[in-house]
Every structure is written in C-alpha cells, then in structure tokens.
Amino acid sequence: MPQIVVENLSKTYRVPEREPGLGAALKSLFRRKHREVEAVRDISFIVETGEVVGFIGPNGAGKTTTLKMLSGLLHPSSGGARVIGAVPWERKPAYLRRISMVLGNKSQILWDIPPVDSFRVLGEIYNVPLLEFRETLDELVALLDMEDLLHKPTRNLSLGERMKCELVAGLLHRPDVLFLDEPTLGLDVSMQTRLRRFLAEYNLRRGVTMILTSHYMADVVALCARVILIHHGCLLYDGALSGLARKLAPFKLIKVSLGNGHMSAGADPQLPTGVELLQRDNGQLTLRVGHDDAPGITAKLLNTLPVLDLSVEDPPIEAVIDQIYGDGAVNLEETL
Amino acid sequence: MRHLRLIGSFVGIAIENALAYRVNFWISLLHSLLSFGTGVLAIVVLFSQVEAIHGWTLTSTLALLGTYLTLAALRRLFIGPSLEALAGLDGEIWTGTFDFTLLRPVDVQFLASIRHWQPLVILDLLMSGGVLVFAVVQLGRTLTLGSLATFLLTLFVAVIILYALLLGFAGLVFWSPGFLFTWLFNAFFQMARYPVGLYPGWLRLVLTWIIPVGIMTTVPAQALVGGLSGAMLVGSVAFAAALFVAATVLFRTGLRRYASASS
C-alpha cells in the first residue's frame, strides 16, 4: 500500500539578493531585491509501506527541502503530497504523532541533562503510555547498545553517542514513517556502520517506511534498494540503485590476470576492439567495455589470451555518483 | 490535563538544569536582590522628598512596585525564556532547531510559550509577594475578598497583556529572524515601575492604551489600594482579550513564513 504519494510538488524560495560593497548594502536597507530560487520542481513519486528509499543528489539539489515538505515543516509552492493519508503541512497532531524526523546536523536532545530525561519529556509530548515507553526505550537501548549513555549529561557524549540518542529520541513514539536527513554526518566509519545496521534491523522489525538523504554512498548502498535522484530540484531517476549505475555508467569493468610471459614483455597484449585499457597493475589489467558487449568480449579474451583469472564487475557506485556530483552533472539531464 | 502534565515535565527539566550549575543559583539570588533593592530604594528616595505625587503615596507606589516585580518575575520565569529562545542569531528560528517544535503533535504556540523555565526566579516571586504584603499592611486597610479577587483578576489580565506583547514581538522574528524585538519592549516595560499618573498627559495615554504597560501595573495596584473604576476594569479585560487574539494571529501568520534553516 502506498504510504507516501507525492504529486507535482514544487517549492520556490524568495531570497534577498544584493551586489557586494557598502553602497549596495546601504541601498538594500531601503530597497531590497529578491530572487526566486526553485528548490524543488514538479516532482512526483510513490513510496510503499516499509520501503527504504534513498534521496540522493548534490548539495542544493532539493533533497532536504522535499523532506521538510513531507514532514510538514514547509509549505510547498504548488503540487500535493499525502503521507499516511494526511496532508503533511496541515500538521495535524494525529499525523505528527505517526512520523519522525532525525536531522544529522541538529539536535533535539537537551544539552545539560542526561538523555534519559530528554526521552521522558518526549514520551510526555507524544503521549506515549508509560509501559509502552519503557518497552520501546529498552528495545532501542538494547539495539543500539547504549545502556551506559543514558545517565551521562548529553554535553559529555561524543558525536556518535549523541547520534544514537537522536535516533532513540526520534523513535520513542514508534513512528510509521521516518525521515532521516544525513543521519551519519560527521561520524567515524565504525559508528556509521553501526547506525546503518541498526536502521536496517529496525526497518525489518517494525516495518517503518524510511526516506534517507545522505552524502555517504555507503549509507545508501547498505540501506536503500531504491533511490531517487534529484538534481537542480528535478527528479531525474527513481528506481533500483543498480539501474542508476547502468544508466549513468553503461559499462562494465573486466579485470584480467594474464600469464607472466605476457605481462613482463612490456607491451600491452592485443585487445579486441571496443575495449579500453584503464589500468595495468601487477599482472592485472582493468578493462572497460560497453555493458552489452561484456559477454562477447569476455569470451574473446578467454579464447585469445592466456588468462589466469577473470572477473566482470559493475563500476563502483561511488564513482558513478561522483560523476553526478562533479562536472558530469551538467549533461545529466540528457543522459537520463 | 495533558497540557498541565507537559508543563510539569518542562518545569522538572528546568529544575534539573538549574541544579546542574550551582553557581547559577547564587547569581540568580544576587540578581533578585539587586532588582528588588534598587526598585525599593528608588521609590523610598523619591518619597523622602514628597508626601504624595498625583495622589500616589509611598505605600500605594510600593503596591505598584510589588505588582511590577511580580510581572517581571513571571516574565523571567517562563514567558521570556521560552519566547526569546526563538529570536536572535543563536535563536531557534535562525538556526532551524525550531523544526523540532513544529514536528511535535502539540499546539505550536503553546509549546513555544512554555518550554523554558527559570525555576530560580521563584526567589523574585517571593520578594515581590513580600512587597505586596508589606504595602497592604502599611495601608492599614483590611483586604476584602472582593478587592483581593479584583486584584488577582487584574494581575491575570496584566500577565495576558505581557504575554501577548511578547508573543507579538516574538512573532516578528519570522520576518526578521536575527533581531531581538523584545529590546524595544524592555525600554517601555521599565516605565511600568511607576504609576502612569506620574507621567505627562500624552505619555499617560500612550502608556495606557498603545503600549499598555500602565494597565499592567497601575490597574492591579489600584485594585489593591482602591481607586479602580469599573469602566477601567472592563476596559482592561477587553483590551487584554483583543491583544491576545491579535498577537496569536500575528504569530500564526508568521509561522507560515518559517522557511527552516538549510541543511
């Protein structure tokens, strides 16, 4: 059953603008110029119950703005959305009780008191019955292995420990939909892995629908079978992560190890047409071939060269995404 | 009932917070004593020169000071800390942490108004109560149940007016998030230390009906020491109700402008 339905959603911000310099600053006191920025343009998609969807795109693509509209924080300029049957920006208490948002760059835990006291206030705000509150807290604390953090003042916790607390704070009222905005921002690699494992397990246990934005591709790879790519506010791709890689980088990498005689000769071996040699390293060649040509070329290589070992791989997703975030983004709209 | 429980939770948190920093207790005590001492001293010095000004004697002015100090304490107890947390460069609107207030399944205005408490301000409340009791005893007038009820009603009206003004100023931050609009209000609020009758005619009108600091302190003091007209009582109740509605509308209109801070 669809839990999130987004139709032609757009958001335009009106931002003040002025020329540099003192003169322009003085002028702007009396007459201010504004510029319209289209943060989100006409996007539509559907998310099913229990799905985990990754929102990806470079900085300023419109990911957070979309998330904030879906959580009811922002009113859209046009278009509509329904999340668990409600219009988010009407911010009805019954709706807000069923969603949650965890922001990697903002904290909802009170600084000077132990997290457990912040949790109690949140339980009160969300009207969670005491028994359910205790059960949920115990479950989350066990899953995140954070028993020892509960009674320390929050200001004495590390960034990763605080993030664990943020997740508990966001899940205490057992939301049906969870919006995660950069939940692993600034965390070390092992803490990132830890939180990813937690989110995956929590999704399985409770069937919570999650939308996640992250700049760490490892988050997306680990958690999201489906991704939505936004760029300049437009939805460019909606589907499986592997499909995105195929579209953006329609090639495969073939790694071939050859017999010693061939490699030490110095010259590159005779390669079939349509093959690009990317790297030559310690007896191993890395070749790039068109996605559809891969089977034929593999067969040719095996027939013509003294192959010791051969593997065919998709290009690493990081490299594909880098293409979007980097200069390659200019022509992205045409590619997809 | 749920709202009361919520207030209880926030007060509990505030007490814990206050106890986390012991030095704050002493600073707060010093602040209370200073504001109490300077207030009383100024009036005592003034009335050592004259018997009465425009009908206001030392005792009735002390009753007014007691009312002023009570209001100032209530402001510092929760209205001020809660609403002022929205404004300024480290305020919740500017930094975007207001997101979390908006995400809660509780009325935003209610939550924004009762989240932060300064429990140590209870010391101020005790002192201001002391001034009021002292003034009543000095008046040598037995306090009737009626005048006490009228005083409490006008004090409630004063709190509503104070809250509405601060809510209105807080609402303006949605138009200009970095600016602390309450600075404007503070200058006028100081004038409520003295009876409005002391000010020249035009200023008296301004301080009664435009920036109604007069209604906030002079009216409750008159209820206590006598001299409050029925018309003024009804007028101030109506004024408070209108101001509350206007400030609520302004705050909620501002809310729609909230754009959240970028990630």
Interface residues (C-beta under 8 A of the other chain):
Chain A: Y13 T64 K68 S71 G72 L73 L74 H75 R91 P93 A94 Y95 L96 R97 I99 S100 M101 L103 N105 K106 S107 Q108 L110 D112 I113 D117 S118 R120 V121 E124 I125 Y126 N127 P153 D181 E182
Chain B: R2 R5 L6 S9 F10 G12 I13 E16 N17 A20 Y21 T95 G96 T97 D99 F100 L102 L103 R104 P105 V106 V108 L111 R256 Y258 A259 S260 S262 S263
